[in-house]
């Protein structure tokens, strides 16, 4: 028997707003702590201390780096959940090859995402501090992050489409469990990482050379 659970739209909007406000606290506090300490690195000849700041795009990218890094921590729950779903499928005797493969693939993708996301914390700090190596490698790193995010995002969207159009592909309970605990988080995090990668690529073009 199939079933579907659709939370009220208003509840989802309120939850999203509250989650956004709470999620912005740590990145904002970290940004406000790091950014003033890196202003000297952005000094130019004849300027004044009040004008010694990184370009707006660099500051926005650094803040988003802190956000992506923060979200990587709860994202670790996704591979943990996928591992638990794999265990349940095997334990309850309802395992299907496709179901096991889909669950494992989502868990692996989420794990790699989380590991790469944790690396964005120091990236944000180095951007605000105008680290030479970081600035030089920003374009290459942005391309790599963008390609990875596009691959994961495209794969997750295609998988979601397959699960929707072919309900018999996996067990109905597993399909809904994956949709809410793995598929949607992976898509959302991939989209955010892609935006961050695009901004990072732009930073490589606006950061002035020392």
C-alpha positions as CSV (number, residue, x, y, z in Angstrom):
1,X,0.0,0.0,0.0
2,X,1.4,3.4,-1.0
3,X,1.0,6.6,1.0
4,X,2.1,10.2,1.0
5,X,2.6,12.7,3.7
6,X,2.4,16.4,2.7
7,X,3.0,18.9,5.5
8,X,1.0,22.2,5.2
9,X,2.6,24.8,3.0
10,X,2.4,27.4,5.8
11,X,4.2,25.2,8.3
12,X,7.0,24.5,5.8
13,X,7.4,28.2,5.1
14,X,7.6,29.1,8.8
15,X,10.0,26.2,9.5
16,X,12.2,27.4,6.6
17,X,12.3,31.0,7.8
18,X,13.1,29.9,11.4
19,X,15.8,27.5,10.2
20,X,17.3,30.2,8.0
21,X,17.5,32.7,10.8
22,X,19.0,30.2,13.2
23,X,21.4,28.9,10.6
24,X,22.7,32.4,9.9
25,X,23.7,33.1,13.5
26,X,27.0,31.2,13.6
27,X,28.3,32.3,10.1
28,X,27.4,35.9,10.9
29,X,29.2,35.9,14.2
30,X,32.3,34.2,12.7
31,X,32.3,36.7,9.9
32,X,32.0,39.7,12.3
33,X,35.0,38.3,14.2
34,X,37.3,37.5,11.3
35,X,36.5,40.3,8.8
36,X,37.8,43.3,10.9
37,X,41.1,41.4,11.6
38,X,41.8,41.0,7.9
39,X,41.2,44.5,6.8
40,X,44.9,45.5,6.9
41,X,45.5,43.0,4.1
42,X,43.3,45.0,1.8
43,X,45.1,48.3,2.4
44,X,46.1,50.3,-0.7
45,X,48.4,53.2,-1.0
46,X,46.8,56.5,0.2
47,X,43.7,54.9,1.6
48,X,42.2,55.4,5.0
49,X,41.5,52.7,7.7
50,X,37.7,53.1,7.1
51,X,38.1,52.0,3.5
52,X,40.3,49.0,4.1
53,X,37.8,46.3,3.4
54,X,37.5,43.4,1.0
55,X,35.3,43.8,-2.0
56,X,31.6,43.1,-1.3
57,X,31.7,39.9,-3.4
58,X,34.6,38.5,-1.4
59,X,32.9,39.3,1.9
60,X,29.7,37.6,0.7
61,X,31.5,34.6,-0.5
62,X,33.4,34.3,2.8
63,X,30.1,34.5,4.7
64,X,28.6,31.8,2.5
65,X,31.7,29.7,3.1
66,X,31.0,29.8,6.8
67,X,27.3,28.9,6.1
68,X,28.2,25.9,3.9
69,X,30.8,24.7,6.4
70,X,28.2,25.0,9.2
71,X,25.6,23.0,7.3
72,X,28.1,20.3,6.6
73,X,27.8,19.2,10.2
74,X,24.1,18.4,10.3
75,X,24.5,17.0,6.7
76,X,26.5,14.1,8.3
77,X,23.1,12.9,9.5
78,X,22.2,12.0,6.0
79,X,24.8,9.3,5.4
80,X,24.1,8.0,9.0
81,X,20.4,7.8,8.1
82,X,21.2,6.0,4.8
83,X,23.3,3.5,6.7
84,X,20.4,2.9,9.1
85,X,18.0,2.4,6.1
86,X,20.4,-0.1,4.6
87,X,20.5,-2.0,7.9
88,X,16.7,-2.0,8.1
89,X,16.3,-3.3,4.5
90,X,18.6,-6.2,5.2
91,X,17.2,-6.9,8.6
92,X,13.6,-6.9,7.6
93,X,14.2,-8.9,4.5
94,X,12.7,-6.3,2.1
95,X,16.0,-5.5,0.4
96,X,16.0,-5.0,-3.3
97,X,19.2,-4.4,-5.4
98,X,17.9,-1.1,-6.7
99,X,16.8,0.0,-3.2
100,X,20.2,-0.8,-1.7
101,X,22.0,0.9,-4.6
102,X,20.0,4.1,-4.3
103,X,20.3,4.3,-0.5
104,X,24.1,3.7,-0.7
105,X,24.6,6.2,-3.5
106,X,22.7,8.9,-1.6
107,X,24.6,8.2,1.6
108,X,28.0,8.3,-0.2
109,X,27.1,11.5,-2.0
110,X,26.0,13.2,1.2
111,X,29.2,12.0,3.0
112,X,31.5,13.5,0.3
113,X,29.4,16.7,0.3
114,X,29.8,17.1,4.1
115,X,33.6,16.5,4.0
116,X,34.1,19.1,1.2
117,X,31.7,21.4,3.0
118,X,33.8,21.3,6.2
119,X,36.8,22.6,4.1
120,X,34.9,25.8,3.4
121,X,35.4,27.1,7.0
122,X,39.2,27.8,6.5
123,X,38.5,29.0,2.9
124,X,36.3,31.8,4.2
125,X,38.9,32.9,6.7
126,X,41.7,32.9,4.1
127,X,39.5,34.9,1.7
128,X,39.0,37.6,4.2
129,X,42.7,37.6,5.1
130,X,43.6,37.9,1.4
131,X,45.8,34.8,1.5
132,X,47.9,34.7,-1.7
133,X,47.6,31.0,-2.4
134,X,43.9,31.0,-1.8
135,X,43.4,33.9,-4.2
136,X,45.5,32.3,-6.9
137,X,43.7,29.0,-6.7
138,X,40.2,30.4,-6.3
139,X,39.3,29.9,-10.0
140,X,40.5,26.3,-10.2
141,X,38.8,25.5,-6.9
142,X,35.6,27.1,-8.0
143,X,35.5,25.1,-11.2
144,X,36.1,21.8,-9.3
145,X,33.4,22.6,-6.7
146,X,30.9,23.7,-9.4
147,X,31.4,20.5,-11.4
148,X,31.0,18.3,-8.4
149,X,27.9,20.2,-7.2
150,X,26.4,20.0,-10.7
151,X,27.0,16.3,-10.9
152,X,25.5,15.6,-7.5
153,X,22.6,18.0,-8.1
154,X,21.8,16.5,-11.5
155,X,22.1,12.9,-10.2
156,X,19.8,13.6,-7.3
157,X,17.2,15.3,-9.4
158,X,17.3,12.5,-11.9
159,X,16.9,10.0,-9.1
160,X,14.0,11.9,-7.7
161,X,12.3,11.9,-11.1
162,X,12.9,8.2,-11.4
163,X,11.4,7.4,-8.0
164,X,8.4,9.6,-8.8
165,X,7.7,8.2,-12.3
166,X,8.4,4.6,-11.4
167,X,6.9,4.0,-8.0
168,X,7.7,0.3,-8.1
169,X,11.4,0.9,-8.4
170,X,11.9,0.7,-4.7
171,X,9.6,-0.1,-1.7
172,X,7.0,2.7,-1.1
173,X,8.1,3.2,2.5
174,X,11.7,3.4,1.5
175,X,10.9,5.9,-1.3
176,X,9.3,8.3,1.1
177,X,11.9,7.9,3.7
178,X,14.7,8.6,1.2
179,X,12.8,11.6,-0.2
180,X,12.6,13.4,3.1
181,X,15.8,12.2,4.9
182,X,18.3,12.1,2.0
183,X,17.1,13.2,-1.4
184,X,15.9,16.7,-0.5
185,X,18.8,17.5,1.8
186,X,21.3,16.4,-0.9
187,X,19.6,18.6,-3.5
188,X,19.4,21.6,-1.2
189,X,23.0,21.3,-0.1
190,X,24.2,20.8,-3.7
191,X,22.3,23.9,-4.9
192,X,23.8,26.0,-2.1
193,X,27.3,24.6,-2.8
194,X,26.9,25.5,-6.5
195,X,26.0,29.1,-5.7
196,X,29.1,29.3,-3.4
197,X,31.3,27.9,-6.2
198,X,30.0,30.4,-8.7
199,X,30.6,33.3,-6.3
200,X,34.1,31.9,-5.6
201,X,34.8,31.9,-9.3
202,X,33.8,35.6,-9.5
203,X,36.0,36.4,-6.6
204,X,39.1,35.3,-8.6
205,X,38.3,38.0,-11.0
206,X,37.7,40.9,-8.6
207,X,40.4,40.3,-6.1
208,X,43.1,42.9,-6.9
209,X,46.7,41.7,-6.9
210,X,49.0,42.9,-4.2
